[in-house]
Amino acid sequence: MKKMAIPDSVQDVVIVGGGPGGLTAGLYAARAGLRTLLIEGVTSVSQITVTDVIENYPGMSDGINGFELVERFKKQAAAFGVQFASADVTGVEKASWNGIEGWRIAAGDRAFEALAVIVSTGAHWRRLGVSGEEGFIGRGVSFCATCDGPFYRGKEVIVVGGGNTAIQEALFLTTFASKVTVVHRRNRLRADAVLQKRAMGNSKIEFAWDSVIEEVVGRDFVEGVRIRDVKSPEKTKTIPAEGVFIFIGLIPNTDILRGVAGLSDAGYVVVDCGMRTSAEGIFACGDCIDKTLRQVVTACGDGATAAYSTQLYVEALKGESY
């Protein structure tokens, strides 16, 4: 393929999102020789940065603070030449230069251009929206039993939700907690029958049916929750607990791709095994994509794959394929 003239202002790849997936993609892309710009959000942060200790990332046997791990990722990516910008990306649209098609990324009052885009914008846990919830995140309120469950060994915890994720996490938490109370707004679970059977048969799990949380209470750390009976609203009570795990659904941060690339019914980016989206030149990785497990280690794997696919795409576009 004949090489075409591309303006110097055009990056090979712009990565949207500064979590583990985006930073790994940046590291791999820059190391492969691509001109790489990573845009970190200003008003949103990666979920990992509010995780106190990560114990299940390979090689970190003593555990590591989430913020520190991201800073290490960032330092390593920068060492390979990744450039960074801070802005909230608001949209992605097609662009072209001398017959070569690419993308324009709108970010605040700025615009960046690139041959390819890797979207790694993550997802955020749906909140209850009750008093005390936000203030106790990291101090008893959690959205990840896999991450934080071991810190509640021998303690009583609350799980909010009645779907597969909530019940799977409740079962997992019984490995550590002395008691797990599942708070669900209905009188039956939505989880698969096999999970319901396991939960009902577990002596450590109790249920607060037809109940919703009205407040997370405590001083420096969570000490319990106040719940209300949805059938008899005048009935309220406080359940003592040191941890509250909320699993009422995820909300992917994918608005910038609506109308641009294919999304699942739940709003996640649909990708193939190479992290390619339905839009040519746009790739995605991490928690924003449609997949089964959302962990730091899987986000990193997604990022590496997305960067490799991007490398092949950009090289072909520039007529540099082997």
N, C-alpha and C positions, 0 to 999 in steps of 0.2 A: 504494500500500500504506500502511495506517495505521501511524503510528509507535508503537512499544511502549516501555514503560519498561524500561531496562536499568540495573542497579546500577552505581554509579560505579567499583566495584572491578573491573569486567569490562573488559578491554582489547578494542580492536577486533581486534588480531592479536598473537599471541605467536609469535616466531620462535625455533626451537630450533637453535642452532648459530651460532658466531661466525666462520666462515670467509668467503671472498669471496662465496659465494652468499648466505649469511644476511645479511651486512652490506649487500650491494647491495639485497636484498629490504627490509631495514629502511630504508635510505635512500629508496627509492622509495615505500614504504608511508607513512612519516612525511611525506614531501614531498607526498603526496596527501591529507594531513590525517587519516590514521588514527592512533588512539592505539596506539602500537607499543612492545612490550617485547621485547627480545632477551635470551635466556638463553644465556650462555656456559658451556661445560662446565668443571668444575674438574679432573677427573682425566684428561681427554683434550684434546688440542690439535689445531688445524687443521694438516694436512700442510704447508701453505704456510709456516708459521712456522718450520719446520726447514730450509727451502730457503735456501741461502746467497745466491745471486744469481738473480734472474729477469730474463731478457733478452728474452723474447718477449711481454711485455705491452705493448700499443700505447701509444706516447707515452713509454716509458721506454727511450730509446735507449742510455743508459749503464748500464742494468741497475739493479735495486733489490733490496735484501735482503727476503726474504719477510716477516719480522716487521715491518719498517718499512712495507711496503706495506699489511699488515693494519691497522697503527696509523693509517695515513692514511685507510683505509676507515672505521675506527671513529670517527675525529675528524669526518669528513664526515657520517656518519650521525647522530652526536650533535648536530651543528650544526642538523640538520633536526628534532630532537626525539625521536630514538630513546632510550628508557630502557633501561638495562642491569642485568642481574642475573647473579650467578655461582652456578651450581648444576648438579648432574648430574641431568638429567631421567630419570625412571625409568618414566613411563607417561603415557598420554593416554586420557581417558575422557569420555563424553558428559556434558553438564550442560545445565540449562535455567533460564531466569529469565522469569517472567511469560509463559510460552508461547513464548519465543524459545529455540531450541536453540543450544548452543555446545559448548565443550570445557573440561575441567579438566585442567591439566597438573601432574603430580606431580613435584616436584623436591626431593629430600632430605626435610627435615621441613617443607617449604613446599608450597603449592599455588597455582597461578595460574589465572585463568579468562579466557577470550577467546571472541569470536564465531568466530574463525578461527585456524588454526595453520599456520605454514609450517615444514616440517621440512627442515633443511639440516645434517644431522649428519655428512655426509661418509662416507668409507670409509677403511680402513687396509689397507696392503699386508700380505699374509700373510708372516710372518717365517719364516726358516729355523730359528730357535731354537738357534743354535750359538754357541759362545764367540767373542767379539769383534764379533759382528754389531751389537748395540745400541750399544756403545761407539764404533764407528766411523761411525755414521750422521752424515752431514754432513762426514765426514773421509775419504771414500773409498767408503763404502757408500751406495748410492742406490737409489731405487725409480722414478726417472724419467729416462730417457735424453734425452727432449726438453728437460727442464730443465737437466740437468747434463752432457750429452754434450760440448758445446764446451770444457769445462774439461779434457778428456782428449786434446786434440790432440797427436798424435805419441806417445801413451803406450799401454801395454798394459792391457787391461781384461778382466774376467770378466763373462759374462752367465749367470745361473742360471735354467734353465727350458727347456721344449721345446715350448711352445704358440705360438699365433699372436703373442701380445704379446711373448714373449721373442725370437722370431726377427725380428719386425718391428723391435724395438729393437736387436737385434744388427746388423741391416743398417744401420739409421740410424747406429749408433755407428762403423761403418767409414768414415763421412764424416770422422771426426776421429781416431779411434784408429789406431795403427800395427798393432795386432793385437787381435782379439776372440776369446776362448776361451769357447765355449758349454759349460757343465757341465750334463749331463742324466743323470738317474738310470736311463734306459733306453738301449737300443741303436738307437732310432729316435725321430724327432720326432713330436709330435702336431700340429704346425702344418700348415696347408693345403699341398697339393702345390706350388703355385706359389711359396710362400714357401720351402719346402724346396729347391726347384730353385735359387732365387736365392742362398740361403745356401751351398749346396754348391758353387756356381760362383764364390763370392767368395773371392779369394785371401787376404783378410785374416782370414777366419773359420776357426778350427780347432775341433774338437770333442773333449771329454773324455766319452766314452760310459760308460754304466754306472757313473757316479760321483756321489758326493754330497759336499758340503762339510762338513767336520768342524770347521773353525776359520778365522776371518778373522784374519790375523796382521799385525803391524806395531807401530811405536812410537807416534809422534804421528799418523801417517797410515797408511792401508792400504799394505802392502807385498806382500801375496799371500794365497793361500788354501791350506789343507791339505785335500786331497781323499782319499776312500777309494773303492776299487773295490767295488761292491756284490756282485759275483760272487766276488771273492777278497778278503774283508775284511781280510786281513793286509797287503794292498798299499796303501800310502799314498804320497803325494808332495806336494810344495809347488809351486804354480804362481805365479811372480812376477807381480804386477799392481798397478797404482796405483788401480784402481777396480773395485768389485764392484757390478753392477747385478742386482737380484733381482726376478724376474717369475714368481712361482709362484702368483699369484692375488690378488684383492682380497677383503676382507671388509667389506661395507657395515655401517655403524652404524645399523641399522634395527630393533633389537629392540623399541623403544618402539611400533612400529606393527604388530607381529605380532598378528593377530586384530582389528586395527582397520581397516587399509587393505590393498589388494592388493599383494603382493610377487611378484617374479619367482622362478623356481626358485633363482636364486643369491642371493636375499634383497634385491635392489634394489627400491626403490619404483617401482611402475608408474604413470606419469603420462600425460596426454594433452598436446597441443601447448600447452595453457594451464597446464601444471604442476599440473593438478587430479588428485587421487588418487581412488580408488573411494569414499572416505568424504567425504560432503558437508561442506565447510568446512575440509578439510585439504588443503593444498598441499605440494609438495616441490620442492627444487631442489638443484643442485650434484652432488657426486660420489655421493650416496646414491641417485640415481635411475637407472633403467635407460636407458643411452644409450651412444654409441660413443666419444666423446672426453671425457676428463676433464682439463681445463686451467683455469687461473684465469679466462681470458677467457670460456670457455663457462659456468663457474659463475656469473659475473656476469650473463651473458645470461639464464640460467635464473632467477636471483634477481629480475631486473627483470620478467620475464614472470609469475612467481609472485605478485609484489606487485601487478601490475596486475589479475590475475585475482581476487586477494583483495579489492582495492578494489571491483571490480564486485560481488562476492559480498556484502561487508559493507554496501555502499550499498543493495543490494536488500533485505537482511535488515532494515535500519533504516528502510526506506521512503523512502530518499533518492535513488533512481535518477533519472537524467534521462530 
